């Protein structure tokens, strides 16, 4: 399989060649094979909603953002009036630069270390570099509901999968 090298624009300060991934490359990685299971684990472990987690992944890719960027990113998710305050209160979003009402008209935000760590961990699990936790402290391994038992079985199957 041949990969194309894409050069960056002349306006870049430091230009490095990039490898361009194709759809077949992503398919061969089996990147999305266990995405639903990993997402459900992350949401249940960290007490997030699915839309919250996906929005945090989107915001983490943006690095720094304004409240308007958050609102634009939120359009495709289910309506949740308290999402912004909840994510800030729970420590997923933090202020990078406060507004000062004279020269800086609005605050700039970034995802917190906790969020960056979670997103990185999700990527590592998707790539097979790390396994989902199977210890007694794991939320799924308390086996309180039928759903927990189903997820335990799915996690075991994921860990045993040689093609992961």
N, C-alpha and C positions, 0 to 999 in steps of 0.2 A: 504494500500500500504506500503510495507516494503522498507526501505532505507538502503543501505549498508554504513558502516563507513569505510573510507579508511585512513590508517595511512600513515604518510609521511616518507620519507627516513631517515635513521639513520644519514645522514650527516647534516640534518637540525639543526639549532641552537636551535630553539624552535619548538617542535613538538606538533601540535594540530591535533586532529582527524577532518576529513572533512566529510560533508554529500555529498554523491554522487547523483546527479540528474540523472534521467532516461529520456528517450524521452517522456514517458507518463506524467511525472511531468511537463515538459515544455509545453506539449500540454494542460494540465489542467490549466496552468497559462494563456493561451491564449496570450502568449507573442508576437507572431508574427502577431496577428490578425490585428492590426492597424499600423504595422511597416511602410508600404509605406506612409500612411498619415502623420505619425510623421516625417519621413525622409523628405518628401516634405515640411512640415512646417518649419523644421529646416533649410533646404537649402534655402528656399525663404526668411526667416526671417534674416538669417545671410549672405546672398549673397554668398553661397557656391554651388559648383557643387556636384552632388550625389557622384561621385567618391572621391571628396575631403573629404566629410563627412565620408564616409566609411573608407578611409585611416586614417583619424584622430582618428576614433574609434580604429582601429588596432594599431596605434602608442600609443594611450593612454593606451592600455593594456600592451604594452612593457615597460612602465614607462620611461626609458632612452634609447636612440638609437643614432646610427651614421648615417651619410649620406648614407652609404652602406645599412644599415637596411631599410632606407626610399626607396631606389632604389629597394631592394628586395620585399618590401611590395607593390610597385607600379606596379609590373609586371602584375598583373591581372586586372588592371584598364585601362581605355582608355588613350591613349598617350596624354600627356600634358607637353610640354617642360618647361613651366613656372610655373608649380605647386609648386615646392620647394620654389622658390623666392616669389611667391604670398602668400603662407601660412606663410612664415616668415615675409614678409612685413606687412601682415594684422594682425599679432600678434597671430597666432594659434600655431606656433612653436617658441621656444626660446632656446637660448644657455644655457646649464647647466654648461658646463666647456669648456673654450676656449683652443685651442691648443697653445703651446708655442714654437714650432719648434725645441726644444731640447729633452726634455724627454716625452712630450705628443705629439704624432704624429698627432692626429686628434681631432676635437671638438666633444663633446657629447651634444646631444640635448634632450629636453623634451617638452611635450605639455604644453601650457601656462595655466594659471588659467582660462582664458576665454574658452579654449577648454575643460578642465576638468569639468567646470561648465556646459557647453552645453551637454557633454556626460552623466553626472550624471542626468541632467534634462530629457534627452531622456529616460534613464532607468526608472526614476520615472514615467514618462508619460506612458511608456509601461506597467509598473506594476500597473497602475491605482492609484498611490499615489498622482498624480497631473494631472490636466486637461490642455489641450491646451488652450492658452489664447483666449478669445472671445471678448476682448475689442475693442473699435474703433481704437486703436493704432496698432492692429494686421494687418499684411501685407495682409492677406486674406480678412479681413473685409472691405476693401475699395471697393470691388465689381466692379473693373474696367473691368474685363474680365469674360467670361463665366466660365472659369476654376476656377476663384476665387469663383464664386457662387457655383460651384459643390463642391469645397473643404469646403466651409462654411457649406453646407448641410451635408457633410461627418463628419465634426467636431462635429456638433450638434448631429448627430446620434451616434457618438462615446461617447460623454459625457452622453447621455441618456441610453446607453447600460448597463443593470443591470449585465451582465456577465463579464464586463470588470474588 
